[in-house]
Amino acid sequence: MDNLHQKTKELLLRVHAKHTATMGQIEKEKHSLENIRKVVVDRKEKCLKVCYEHEWYHYAPNGAWY
């Protein structure tokens, strides 16, 4: 994550905190920041594609994830 632009990193951290707040402990561990394998800026959909070891999500500027 060190190579991300500051605004991108802020979005990632903000949505990640909201996302993991909805999870139980086991899911939180699976979705920890350390388990993020790749973050791609999707300019077409205007969101981040956040890839974990086992799945991926879109993180949107409005705070949503899908």
C-alpha positions in Angstrom: 0.0 0.0 0.0 3.0 2.3 0.3 3.0 2.9 -3.4 -0.6 4.2 -3.5 -1.4 7.9 -4.0 -2.4 9.6 -0.7 -6.1 10.1 -1.8 -6.3 6.5 -2.9 -4.9 5.3 0.4 -7.3 7.5 2.3 -10.3 6.0 0.4 -9.0 2.5 0.9 -8.6 2.9 4.7 -12.0 4.7 5.1 -14.0 2.1 3.2 -12.0 -0.8 4.6 -12.8 0.3 8.2 -16.6 0.5 7.4 -16.4 -2.8 5.6 -14.7 -4.7 8.3 -16.9 -3.1 11.0 -19.7 -5.3 9.6 -17.8 -8.6 10.1 -17.2 -11.0 12.9 -13.7 -11.7 14.2 -12.8 -14.5 11.8 -13.9 -12.5 8.7 -12.1 -9.5 10.0 -8.9 -11.5 10.1 -9.4 -12.7 6.5 -10.0 -9.2 5.4 -7.2 -7.5 7.3 -5.0 -4.9 5.5 -2.2 -7.4 5.5 -4.3 -9.8 3.4 -4.8 -7.3 0.6 -2.8 -8.6 -2.3 -3.5 -5.8 -4.8 -5.4 -2.5 -5.2 -6.3 -1.3 -8.7 -7.8 2.1 -9.5 -10.8 1.5 -11.8 -11.2 4.8 -13.6 -14.1 3.5 -15.6 -16.2 2.6 -12.5 -14.6 5.4 -10.4 -13.7 3.0 -7.6 -11.0 0.8 -6.2 -10.7 -2.9 -6.9 -9.4 -4.4 -3.7 -8.1 -8.0 -4.1 -7.7 -10.1 -1.0 -6.3 -13.7 -0.9 -9.7 -15.3 -1.4 -12.0 -12.6 -3.1 -12.2 -9.0 -4.2 -14.4 -6.0 -3.8 -15.1 -2.6 -5.3 -14.6 0.2 -2.8 -16.5 3.3 -3.9 -15.8 7.0 -3.0 -19.3 7.2 -1.4 -18.1 4.6 1.2 -19.9 1.6 -0.3 -18.4 -1.7 -1.2 -19.7 -4.4 -3.5 
